[in-house]
Amino acid sequence: MSEINTYKYYVGGKFAESNSGNLIDIECPYEKTVIGRVQAISKEEADVAIAATKSAQKEWAELDLFKRADLLNKWADQLEIDAHDIAEIIMKEVGKTWNDAVKEVTRTAEFIRYTVQEYIHTNDSAMSGENYPGGSKNKIAIIKRIPLGTVLAISPFNYPVNLSVAKLAPALISGNAVVFKPATQGAISAVKIIESFDKVGFPANVLQLITGKGSDIGDYVSEHEGIDMISFTGGATTGRHLSSFSTMKPMVLELGGKDPAIVCEDADIDQAVTEIMSGAYSYSGQRCTAIKRVLVNEAVADELAAKLKVEVEALSVGMPIDNPVIVPLINKGSADYVDGLITDTIKDGATLLVGNKREDNLIYPTLFDHVTTDMRLAWEEPFGPVLPIIRVKSDEEAIKIANQSEYGLQASVFSRNFSRAVAIAGKIEAGSVQINGRTERGPDHFPFLGVKNSGMGVHGISKTIDAMTREKLLIINL
Ligand SMILES: O=C[C@H](O)COP(=O)(O)O
């Protein structure tokens, strides 16, 4: 039997073992074997890590911007060099397909480079007093963006590299220090990206990686007085909990969704089918932006349902190394939840078109027709490969049901009539509405936000930089 790796946390520019002596086993979601152990650090060790960022952050912010930029660009290069090593861990730790795992690392390197350029080109601006009525050209404001201090970055399991670096890179280029707390399932991937980070030669203590159960140290660090800003991506319940007690700290929350695909009777049905399939089922639906319900006009519902059924039946199912669309879910609890939703939807009388098969954490792709608004599946977020079709009589009814959700991340509208699609989009309560396309976060420089229980504040490269900095004016009176 091969030995199980123990991964260290990262503090003071070094990898370290926790004095707590507590380790957390990380199990592969599909092989069900322990692939490694991460440190469960103590509150005292979290205190030390946070305290050490304070003077490091000041020196880091003082460093010439081009030196910070150079280090970040080198990190991007190093991630590409280490891509296969990191991708292998992503695959084994969160069950992402090999191709998607490699793509995630490449996407992340590109993210860092764009972030550096974005900051270099936009961090300073100026205003003249004469532009305001009665103002004077002798008053000139130079407006700089100042780092907030120590950012707490809490990332989720489903994009353990991309969604982590989407917080770390904007924080670092703008002169913040970071305390990085990854999801426990995702923590080895986090260690791997910090191994790449460590090779580049960043100053000690500008980034600390702390690992441990959210229930043990999550709340503790979130309300810690040494944390100046929180950037969180994860479930809505945890997000709401964080916002309830981390008072007076700026916070950006990227949470869940129940993104609807609204299909009008004049839609290009084949196009809608292609977009819905990839929107709903890729990575087994474990994306906050997955399409999680279809609201279709009854005039084309039979055609759409029949075509979706054919496609769902043809979906590849299997293990991540073989690059199928459908892979096992992240853990047993998640698979049990999705299974329960499927059972209830059958009991409630919806028409099961495909699916309702399970092997351990692997839930086969499932499609329901005739789902109604009194069923759980119409409202709950499965984070799994199950899609309800809800038939509607009009655009108004589709909009009403879309907006009755507690979530408002994204939505898709399919219609050949652009004016009609834009009119529907205008009435949808969501951060973004895609016309004739699937719901998705990228490209990564677009602002990304949710309303209602889908989040607070805005992500996306320039918006994340804004959220992690504040303006400071130097006003010159000539
Ligand atoms: O799970 C939430 C992610 O932000 C979704 O990102 P994606 O649309 O690129 O898959």
The ligand as a MOL file (V3000), in Angstrom:
LIG
                    3D

  0  0  0     0  0            999 V3000
M  V30 BEGIN CTAB
M  V30 COUNTS 10 9 0 0 0
M  V30 BEGIN ATOM
M  V30 1 O -19.7270 27.6250 -9.0810 0
M  V30 2 C -19.6300 28.8200 -9.3610 0
M  V30 3 C -18.6770 29.2490 -10.3990 0
M  V30 4 O -18.3680 30.6060 -10.2170 0
M  V30 5 C -19.1980 28.9730 -11.7900 0
M  V30 6 O -18.2440 29.2950 -12.7300 0
M  V30 7 P -18.4480 28.8940 -14.2600 0
M  V30 8 O -19.6840 29.5530 -14.7470 0
M  V30 9 O -17.2130 29.3730 -14.9080 0
M  V30 10 O -18.5980 27.3970 -14.2970 0
M  V30 END ATOM
M  V30 BEGIN BOND
M  V30 1 2 1 2
M  V30 2 1 2 3
M  V30 3 1 3 4
M  V30 4 1 3 5
M  V30 5 1 5 6
M  V30 6 1 6 7
M  V30 7 2 7 8
M  V30 8 1 7 9
M  V30 9 1 7 10
M  V30 END BOND
M  V30 END CTAB
M  END
